[in-house]
């Protein structure tokens, strides 16, 4: 992995291949390794950038930081592009929390995007009850460790049909997060904005990709998101839960490859 220092942290990321940039943003509580199969497939045709968000994988959180907002993660992505000298618009692919970050990025830096892929993610904010639950989980993670997240999240991330290898890979990523990073992201997600009213203003080609058995970002809710974004494409992958890039990489990659051919806004 490459490393660059900006915004007070040393950020780890993959930078592979050449051509139009595909920027992949991971979900919670995972890291850039969840995009391994996409990096391998797309580096032949694109420049593939895969950061670990701060507090996850190999990007540490600065001492004393208790919350990282979706806007702060989005700013890190913009700073990464700046540091790499990527001035042209990129295609941003965000899964779940990565999708929350992608929407925050679109809002702050619309001119830096030419396509947007919203994968297993939600445009709505947390309800007051969910936000309260996130704060409680953050406190528990700090006291008891990442096993709290493994117990709470793993059954929601993957369906029972997930292979042992994918299950193991997902567990390893959960445990590679830092307690502080996971707690800070939980607090950030709890206060994220509701983007539903803004979806009609997304003026770039957008892919909305759902998983048939995803209970976190349900196909029904994602269909609503797609309906609100003018001209978007909506795909539901069969037989998968919340992590189709790992569970069903061939199908995921072909949906993304098709989308990446959509004429981009320049
Ligand atoms: C994720 O996969 O990033 C999380 O499920 C997002 C969330 O907890 O809202």
Boltz pocket constraint, residues with backbone or C-beta under 6 A from the ligand:
constraints:
  - pocket:
      binder: B
      contacts: [[A, 26], [A, 27], [A, 28], [A, 29], [A, 95], [A, 96], [A, 97], [A, 98], [A, 120], [A, 189], [A, 216], [A, 242]]
      max_distance: 6.0
